[in-house]
Amino acid sequence: MTGTRKLVAAAFLLPALVLLGALVVYPIGYSVQRSFFDQPGTGFAGFDNYVEIFTDDTILTAVRNNAIWVVVAPTVATALGLIFAVLTERVRWGTAFKLIVFMPMAISMLAAGIIFRLVYEQDPERGVANAVWVGVHDTFAESAGYPKARPLPVHPLEAAGGGAFITKEPVRVGTPARLPLVGVAQGDMPSDARPAKAARPAPDEVTGTAWLDFTRGGGGRPNVVDGRELGLKGLRIEAVEDGRVVATATAGEDGTFTLPAAADGARLRLPESNFREPYNGVDWLGPALVTPAVIGSYVWMWAGFAMVLIAAGLAGLPRELLEAARVDGANEWQVFRRVTVPLLAPVLVVVLVTLMINVLKIFDLVFIIAPGSVQDDANVLALQLYRSSFGTDAHLGVGSAIAVLLLLLVIPVMYVNIRRIRRETRR
């Protein structure tokens, strides 16, 4: 009877053992063996490939980034999952919110990478992140109105250094000043800009007009305010005398402006602030921010996974303990910190360990989101494994050594997880 049962058990286990050996054991063994050979695979290299892992700058960057991933991504995703699970427990629309948060899990890493490559696009007209950032920035900081505006040689303006322009001659009370500029596309003009008007002379003020000296469709005369030319609304004008600003003005919708009599005999300067390039947002995919940006996309995908598991654990908590804490005078923060979180500790460990194993092999998001020019800065071990094994200068020995290193990094995490499962089983 005992022998028969062993044979039956072996017969049932054999297919699984064959698949396990072919798909797991053999590749691991071959990778370990290959990691001790040189690039062609014909000469024994000893530990040279492992030495290269810890001396090559590109691979060291991958190791450092992997450490950042393991510490930051699982922690942030688990914390957000815990917050979402607790906050949505008592609201009527909690299920709908959880569904929305979990929905990114239905998207493949490839699709998520493409989505966030567009989200982090530098151009605010295409990238959502920079569109929001630029909108917030422009709300609190005045942006330049005419970044490419400039005078022509025939205009009464000349360069003043630092991107500013100044009149060639001083201005006088009773003689309207002319500040014509070109180089601004009609589509970039303010929507409420009106046709420019020639300023009227005033006996005790300096008046003038700042306008776009360009007529759509051709025609018009330089230095003359023509009927279809637009005023440069918002242009800042400074009256400068002996290096001091004695008066300032801002052009109206029709380009006209007025300065006090103190500007008589001064030269009018258009400061550089009128012509700065507009704020273009943050370089999310630049060398400094590419790793946090990619981690953000990972958290967007996996926070829902953490939330669902933690919510399941939260549903199984003994409610009498929570109510007892409230009866004893604990506020909600104290109940959360001293009762809920300790009771959820086993679930939090499961989520954290699962995500740590997951981020150790992260590849798709980094490969797709990070542009080629910054992939060295966003590099991780799984991506470096691919580049070393299948790149233009493939070195299977180094690639195999990286694979072994990844295995060694995963084993301690798996060991902790297995011990935890065994302790839970004994209970």
HELIX and SHEET records of a PDB file:
HELIX    1   1 THR A    2  LEU A   20  1                                  19    
HELIX    2   2 GLY A   21  VAL A   25  3                                   5    
HELIX    3   3 TYR A   26  ARG A   34  1                                   9    
HELIX    4   4 ASP A   48  ILE A   53  1                                   6    
HELIX    5   5 ASP A   57  LEU A   87  1                                  31    
HELIX    6   6 GLY A   94  PHE A  102  1                                   9    
HELIX    7   7 MET A  103  ALA A  106  5                                   4    
HELIX    8   8 MET A  109  VAL A  119  1                                  11    
HELIX    9   9 VAL A  128  PHE A  140  1                                  13    
HELIX   10  10 GLN A  186  ASP A  188  5                                   3    
HELIX   11  11 ALA A  261  ALA A  263  5                                   3    
HELIX   12  12 GLU A  272  ASN A  274  5                                   3    
HELIX   13  13 VAL A  290  ALA A  315  1                                  26    
HELIX   14  14 ARG A  319  VAL A  327  1                                   9    
HELIX   15  15 GLU A  332  VAL A  335  1                                   4    
HELIX   16  16 PHE A  336  THR A  340  3                                   5    
HELIX   17  17 VAL A  341  LEU A  343  1                                   3    
HELIX   18  18 ALA A  345  LEU A  360  1                                  16    
HELIX   19  19 ASP A  364  ILE A  369  1                                   6    
HELIX   20  20 GLY A  372  VAL A  374  5                                   3    
HELIX   21  21 GLN A  375  ALA A  378  1                                   4    
HELIX   22  22 LEU A  381  PHE A  390  1                                  10    
HELIX   23  23 LEU A  396  ARG A  426  1                                  31    
SHEET    1   A 5 LEU A 157  GLY A 161  0                                        
SHEET    2   A 5 ALA A 164  THR A 167 -1                                        
SHEET    3   A 5 ARG A 267  LEU A 270 -1                                        
SHEET    4   A 5 ARG A 236  GLU A 241 -1                                        
SHEET    5   A 5 ARG A 244  THR A 250 -1                                        
SHEET    1   B 3 ALA A 177  LEU A 181  0                                        
SHEET    2   B 3 VAL A 206  LEU A 212  1                                        
SHEET    3   B 3 THR A 256  LEU A 259 -1                                        
END                                                                             
